[in-house]
Amino acid sequence: MYVLAIDTALTACSVAVLNGESDTIVAGDSVYMERGHAEALVPIVEQVMRDAGLDFPELDRVVATVGPGSFTGLRVGLSAARGFALAARRPVVGVSTLAALAAPFLAMDDSLPLVSAIDARHDHVFLQMFGTGGRTLIAPRVMSAKDAARSVAIGPVRIVGSGAGQVAEMWPPGETRPVAVEIMAAPDVAWVARLGAVADPAQAEPRPLYLKAPDAKPQDAARIARR
């Protein structure tokens, strides 16, 4: 099984091709950027596919991160993934950025709770908490960093993601401190590919997981009256 994985949800434009049978990344590239994903993505995909020595019909599925993350980034990645999948006549699968951040740490040790936290700006984070065996303890949601820290301070925990530092800074006094705080700007696209390779396309639909309204909103005063 060959899987093309795309991640443009956060501050990276990342692409990888996974050989699912050998669990190896055949080719991949990641460029960290705050914006410009739309211009960068297609050339990176084309280069990665050339490096992998594959044509799009040889893919078995296409995977893309669905969020939470940047509204623009999510639309770019999902639109491209749908286009590539349509051209190759293959299914497209969605993977949560919160799950992708957590995956490598849960793979190493799933005996301690793990918190994925992504900076949602304005002192808020997107958050999900995983327990033993990777089961969800707190479903994906957006919370203030302070409320997030109170919610996950249940004993020894690990925190990962761009919002990990924010949550750790708000840790309640007297509670057991996190045993690890791993600040990551974006997930490893290899794990996006791995999660997508084992996902059920019927269940992992490529739909954006926004969790909050966009920061940019139309101004009522600037609206043009309709006739």
C-alpha positions in Angstrom: 0.0 0.0 0.0 1.3 3.4 -1.0 -0.1 6.4 0.9 0.4 10.1 0.0 0.1 12.2 3.2 -0.4 16.0 3.2 -0.3 18.4 6.2 -0.9 22.1 5.8 -3.0 22.6 9.0 -0.4 24.4 11.1 3.0 26.1 10.5 4.4 23.5 8.0 3.8 22.4 4.5 4.6 18.7 4.7 4.2 15.8 2.3 5.3 12.2 2.5 4.8 8.9 0.7 4.5 5.8 2.9 5.0 2.2 1.9 2.4 0.7 4.2 3.7 -2.9 3.8 7.2 -2.1 5.1 6.1 0.9 7.2 8.8 3.1 5.6 8.7 6.6 4.2 9.7 6.4 0.6 10.1 10.1 0.1 9.1 13.3 2.0 9.7 16.9 2.6 8.6 19.5 5.2 8.9 23.3 4.9 8.0 25.4 7.9 5.9 28.5 7.0 3.3 30.7 8.6 1.6 31.3 5.3 2.0 30.5 1.6 0.9 26.9 1.8 -1.2 27.3 -1.4 1.7 28.2 -3.5 4.1 25.7 -2.0 2.1 22.6 -1.7 1.7 21.4 -5.3 5.4 21.7 -6.2 6.3 19.8 -3.0 3.9 17.0 -3.8 5.2 16.8 -7.4 8.8 16.6 -6.1 8.0 14.0 -3.5 6.2 11.8 -6.0 9.2 12.1 -8.3 11.5 11.1 -5.5 9.3 8.2 -4.7 9.3 7.1 -8.3 5.5 6.8 -8.3 2.7 8.0 -10.5 -0.6 9.0 -8.8 -2.5 5.9 -10.0 -0.1 3.8 -8.1 -1.3 5.3 -4.8 -3.7 3.4 -2.7 -5.1 6.4 -0.8 -4.4 10.1 -0.1 -4.4 11.4 3.5 -4.7 15.0 4.8 -4.9 16.6 8.2 -8.3 17.9 8.9 -7.5 20.2 11.9 -7.8 21.8 14.2 -5.5 24.5 12.7 -5.4 27.4 10.3 -8.7 27.9 8.3 -6.7 28.7 5.2 -4.2 25.9 5.6 -6.9 23.3 6.2 -8.8 24.3 3.0 -5.6 24.2 1.0 -4.6 20.7 2.1 -8.0 19.2 1.9 -8.8 20.7 -1.5 -5.5 19.4 -2.9 -5.9 15.9 -1.3 -9.4 15.6 -2.8 -8.1 16.7 -6.2 -5.2 14.2 -6.2 -7.5 11.4 -5.0 -10.1 12.2 -7.6 -7.5 12.1 -10.4 -6.1 8.8 -9.1 -9.5 7.4 -8.3 -8.5 6.6 -4.8 -10.1 7.3 -1.4 -9.1 10.3 0.6 -8.8 10.0 4.4 -8.8 12.7 7.1 -6.5 12.6 10.2 -6.7 15.0 13.2 -3.7 17.1 13.9 -4.2 16.4 17.6 -4.0 12.7 17.0 -1.0 13.0 14.7 0.9 15.0 17.3 0.2 12.4 19.9 0.8 9.3 17.8 4.6 9.0 18.1 4.6 9.5 21.8 1.8 7.0 22.4 3.6 4.5 20.2 6.7 4.8 22.5 4.7 4.7 25.7 0.9 4.6 26.1 1.0 3.9 29.9 0.9 7.6 30.8 -1.8 10.1 29.8 -0.8 12.4 26.9 -2.2 15.8 26.1 -2.1 17.3 22.6 -2.3 21.1 22.7 -2.2 23.5 19.8 -1.9 27.2 20.1 -5.3 28.7 19.1 -4.2 32.3 19.9 -5.7 34.7 22.4 -4.5 32.6 25.3 -6.6 29.6 24.1 -5.5 26.1 22.9 -7.0 23.3 20.9 -6.8 20.3 23.1 -7.3 16.5 23.3 -6.3 14.2 26.1 -5.4 10.5 25.5 -5.3 7.8 28.2 -3.9 4.3 28.5 -4.0 2.5 25.1 -4.6 5.8 23.3 -8.3 6.0 24.3 -9.7 9.5 24.4 -10.1 11.0 27.9 -11.0 14.5 26.7 -12.4 14.9 23.2 -11.1 17.7 20.9 -12.1 21.1 22.0 -10.9 24.7 22.3 -10.3 26.1 25.8 -8.4 28.8 27.6 -4.9 27.6 28.5 -5.8 28.1 32.2 -8.9 25.9 31.9 -7.0 23.4 29.9 -4.3 23.0 32.6 -7.0 22.6 35.3 -8.7 19.9 33.2 -5.7 17.8 32.5 -3.8 18.1 35.8 -4.9 14.6 37.0 -1.4 13.3 37.9 1.7 12.5 35.8 0.9 13.6 32.2 2.8 14.5 29.1 2.0 17.5 26.9 2.9 17.9 23.3 2.2 20.5 20.6 2.6 24.2 19.9 0.4 25.0 22.9 2.2 22.7 25.3 4.2 25.5 26.9 1.0 27.6 27.4 -0.7 24.8 29.3 2.4 24.0 31.4 2.7 27.7 32.4 -0.9 27.7 33.7 -0.4 24.5 35.8 -2.4 24.6 39.0 -0.3 25.1 42.2 0.1 21.9 44.2 -0.7 19.6 41.3 1.9 17.1 40.0 3.9 18.8 37.3 3.9 17.4 33.7 6.6 14.7 33.3 7.4 16.0 29.8 6.5 19.1 27.8 7.4 18.7 24.1 6.8 21.9 22.0 6.1 21.0 18.4 5.0 23.4 15.7 3.4 20.7 13.6 3.0 16.9 13.5 5.5 14.6 11.8 3.9 13.9 8.4 5.2 10.3 8.6 2.7 9.7 11.5 -0.1 11.5 9.5 0.6 8.9 6.8 0.7 6.0 9.3 -2.6 7.0 10.9 -4.2 7.5 7.5 -3.0 4.1 6.3 -4.9 2.2 9.0 -7.9 4.4 9.1 -11.3 3.3 7.8 -12.1 5.7 4.9 -15.8 5.4 5.8 -15.1 6.7 9.3 -12.2 9.1 8.7 -13.9 11.5 6.4 -11.9 14.5 5.0 -13.9 17.2 6.7 -12.4 20.2 8.4 -12.3 20.0 12.2 -12.4 23.8 13.0 -13.6 23.8 16.7 -13.9 27.6 16.7 -15.1 30.4 14.5 -12.5 32.2 12.3 -10.8 35.3 13.8 -11.4 37.3 10.7 -15.1 38.4 10.4 -16.9 40.6 8.0 -17.7 44.1 9.2 -21.4 44.9 9.2 -20.8 48.6 8.5 -18.8 47.7 5.3 -21.6 45.5 3.8 -23.0 46.7 0.5 -26.8 46.9 0.5 -28.6 44.5 -1.8 -31.3 45.8 -4.1 
